[in-house]
Amino acid sequence: MVILPPAKPPRIINFLKPYVLKMHFTNKFVSAQVIHSPTATVASSASSQEKALRPSMDSTRDVAAAAKIGKILGERLLLKGIPAVAVHLKREQKYHGKVKAVIDCVREAGVKLL
């Protein structure tokens, strides 16, 4: 009697996580965007470079600015009807400081993280 290995399910990982949150930090600004993976388009974004946000921020590069960007991005995602996103961190990005501030504020806005 030969026992066959179980059949592998089709690769549906890309379809389970269509929206990916990516963050970029420079010495002057904080920006975050959500990308729709199958079409490679930007679904929503927020940045401390936006002229409407600059007067309300003391600094455009610290942890408080990152938290504000996360909150605004979360609200914009809910307005567009995107309930959940996956988080993509670069190798050098740790869950600490500005990265933690953005992710926590997106979560507090009501967006689920995968």
BALOBA-1460 file (C-alpha; in Angstrom, 3 decimals):
// residues 114
<rec num="1" residu="m" x="0.000" y="0.000" z="0.000"/>
<rec num="2" residu="v" x="1.413" y="3.379" z="-1.043"/>
<rec num="3" residu="i" x="0.465" y="6.439" z="0.948"/>
<rec num="4" residu="l" x="0.584" y="9.598" z="-1.125"/>
<rec num="5" residu="p" x="1.595" y="12.902" z="0.458"/>
<rec num="6" residu="p" x="-1.230" y="15.352" z="1.013"/>
<rec num="7" residu="a" x="-2.007" y="17.650" z="-1.883"/>
<rec num="8" residu="k" x="-0.659" y="21.160" z="-1.408"/>
<rec num="9" residu="p" x="-3.264" y="23.910" z="-1.446"/>
<rec num="10" residu="p" x="-2.883" y="26.548" z="-4.144"/>
<rec num="11" residu="r" x="-0.817" y="29.589" z="-3.253"/>
<rec num="12" residu="i" x="-3.392" y="32.111" z="-2.159"/>
<rec num="13" residu="i" x="-1.207" y="34.112" z="0.193"/>
<rec num="14" residu="n" x="-1.193" y="37.105" z="-2.163"/>
<rec num="15" residu="f" x="-4.985" y="37.133" z="-2.279"/>
<rec num="16" residu="l" x="-5.438" y="36.886" z="1.478"/>
<rec num="17" residu="k" x="-3.381" y="40.037" z="2.087"/>
<rec num="18" residu="p" x="-4.185" y="42.399" z="-0.755"/>
<rec num="19" residu="y" x="-3.476" y="45.605" z="1.200"/>
<rec num="20" residu="v" x="0.015" y="46.153" z="2.605"/>
<rec num="21" residu="l" x="1.117" y="48.994" z="4.906"/>
<rec num="22" residu="k" x="4.570" y="50.381" z="4.128"/>
<rec num="23" residu="m" x="6.337" y="53.133" z="6.036"/>
<rec num="24" residu="h" x="9.213" y="55.423" z="5.136"/>
<rec num="25" residu="f" x="11.154" y="57.632" z="7.517"/>
<rec num="26" residu="t" x="13.673" y="60.331" z="6.635"/>
<rec num="27" residu="n" x="15.521" y="62.821" z="8.783"/>
<rec num="28" residu="k" x="12.812" y="65.407" z="8.036"/>
<rec num="29" residu="f" x="9.546" y="63.591" z="7.321"/>
<rec num="30" residu="v" x="7.388" y="60.548" z="8.092"/>
<rec num="31" residu="s" x="5.228" y="58.912" z="5.435"/>
<rec num="32" residu="a" x="3.068" y="55.797" z="5.305"/>
<rec num="33" residu="q" x="1.059" y="54.293" z="2.483"/>
<rec num="34" residu="v" x="-1.180" y="51.309" z="1.891"/>
<rec num="35" residu="i" x="-0.580" y="49.491" z="-1.391"/>
<rec num="36" residu="h" x="-3.070" y="47.222" z="-3.158"/>
<rec num="37" residu="s" x="-0.789" y="44.304" z="-4.060"/>
<rec num="38" residu="p" x="-2.621" y="42.701" z="-7.016"/>
<rec num="39" residu="t" x="-2.784" y="45.980" z="-8.959"/>
<rec num="40" residu="a" x="0.331" y="47.631" z="-7.441"/>
<rec num="41" residu="t" x="-1.503" y="50.900" z="-6.804"/>
<rec num="42" residu="v" x="-1.540" y="53.130" z="-3.744"/>
<rec num="43" residu="a" x="-4.880" y="52.771" z="-1.967"/>
<rec num="44" residu="s" x="-4.252" y="55.484" z="0.623"/>
<rec num="45" residu="s" x="-1.353" y="57.461" z="2.026"/>
<rec num="46" residu="a" x="-0.457" y="60.043" z="4.644"/>
<rec num="47" residu="s" x="2.696" y="62.082" z="5.063"/>
<rec num="48" residu="s" x="4.019" y="64.835" z="7.275"/>
<rec num="49" residu="q" x="4.889" y="66.721" z="4.067"/>
<rec num="50" residu="e" x="1.226" y="67.526" z="3.419"/>
<rec num="51" residu="k" x="0.623" y="71.254" z="3.716"/>
<rec num="52" residu="a" x="-2.700" y="70.763" z="5.505"/>
<rec num="53" residu="l" x="-1.000" y="68.801" z="8.316"/>
<rec num="54" residu="r" x="2.111" y="70.906" z="8.898"/>
<rec num="55" residu="p" x="0.513" y="73.702" z="11.003"/>
<rec num="56" residu="s" x="-0.959" y="71.177" z="13.439"/>
<rec num="57" residu="m" x="2.412" y="69.467" z="14.110"/>
<rec num="58" residu="d" x="5.277" y="70.776" z="16.202"/>
<rec num="59" residu="s" x="7.826" y="68.602" z="14.415"/>
<rec num="60" residu="t" x="7.469" y="66.613" z="11.191"/>
<rec num="61" residu="r" x="9.903" y="63.844" z="12.110"/>
<rec num="62" residu="d" x="9.450" y="62.685" z="15.709"/>
<rec num="63" residu="v" x="7.345" y="59.963" z="17.313"/>
<rec num="64" residu="a" x="4.396" y="62.321" z="17.851"/>
<rec num="65" residu="a" x="4.342" y="63.105" z="14.117"/>
<rec num="66" residu="a" x="4.457" y="59.370" z="13.345"/>
<rec num="67" residu="a" x="1.494" y="58.799" z="15.657"/>
<rec num="68" residu="k" x="-0.495" y="61.568" z="13.966"/>
<rec num="69" residu="i" x="0.286" y="60.116" z="10.514"/>
<rec num="70" residu="g" x="-0.889" y="56.671" z="11.690"/>
<rec num="71" residu="k" x="-4.140" y="58.101" z="13.025"/>
<rec num="72" residu="i" x="-4.853" y="60.026" z="9.810"/>
<rec num="73" residu="l" x="-3.996" y="57.016" z="7.646"/>
<rec num="74" residu="g" x="-6.328" y="54.796" z="9.692"/>
<rec num="75" residu="e" x="-9.199" y="57.252" z="9.266"/>
<rec num="76" residu="r" x="-8.580" y="57.492" z="5.512"/>
<rec num="77" residu="l" x="-8.571" y="53.702" z="5.206"/>
<rec num="78" residu="l" x="-11.904" y="53.403" z="6.976"/>
<rec num="79" residu="l" x="-13.392" y="56.103" z="4.736"/>
<rec num="80" residu="k" x="-12.311" y="54.108" z="1.664"/>
<rec num="81" residu="g" x="-13.776" y="50.901" z="3.095"/>
<rec num="82" residu="i" x="-10.527" y="49.031" z="3.765"/>
<rec num="83" residu="p" x="-11.037" y="47.100" z="7.029"/>
<rec num="84" residu="a" x="-7.693" y="45.263" z="7.297"/>
<rec num="85" residu="v" x="-4.090" y="45.634" z="6.156"/>
<rec num="86" residu="a" x="-0.915" y="43.581" z="6.404"/>
<rec num="87" residu="v" x="2.241" y="45.228" z="7.727"/>
<rec num="88" residu="h" x="5.466" y="45.045" z="5.734"/>
<rec num="89" residu="l" x="8.600" y="45.967" z="7.671"/>
<rec num="90" residu="k" x="11.992" y="46.341" z="6.080"/>
<rec num="91" residu="r" x="14.864" y="44.387" z="7.540"/>
<rec num="92" residu="e" x="16.226" y="47.339" z="9.501"/>
<rec num="93" residu="q" x="12.812" y="48.375" z="10.868"/>
<rec num="94" residu="k" x="12.076" y="47.085" z="14.357"/>
<rec num="95" residu="y" x="8.735" y="47.356" z="16.154"/>
<rec num="96" residu="h" x="9.959" y="50.297" z="18.209"/>
<rec num="97" residu="g" x="9.721" y="54.093" z="18.219"/>
<rec num="98" residu="k" x="8.200" y="55.644" z="15.094"/>
<rec num="99" residu="v" x="7.263" y="52.276" z="13.566"/>
<rec num="100" residu="k" x="5.399" y="51.297" z="16.726"/>
<rec num="101" residu="a" x="3.647" y="54.673" z="16.839"/>
<rec num="102" residu="v" x="2.354" y="54.387" z="13.259"/>
<rec num="103" residu="i" x="1.183" y="50.783" z="13.639"/>
<rec num="104" residu="d" x="-0.494" y="51.331" z="17.015"/>
<rec num="105" residu="c" x="-2.371" y="54.427" z="15.834"/>
<rec num="106" residu="v" x="-3.604" y="52.650" z="12.687"/>
<rec num="107" residu="r" x="-4.842" y="49.855" z="14.950"/>
<rec num="108" residu="e" x="-6.500" y="52.316" z="17.355"/>
<rec num="109" residu="a" x="-8.319" y="53.970" z="14.437"/>
<rec num="110" residu="g" x="-10.176" y="50.692" z="13.883"/>
<rec num="111" residu="v" x="-8.203" y="49.004" z="11.101"/>
<rec num="112" residu="k" x="-7.311" y="45.374" z="11.743"/>
<rec num="113" residu="l" x="-3.737" y="44.270" z="11.143"/>
<rec num="114" residu="l" x="-3.017" y="40.901" z="9.577"/>
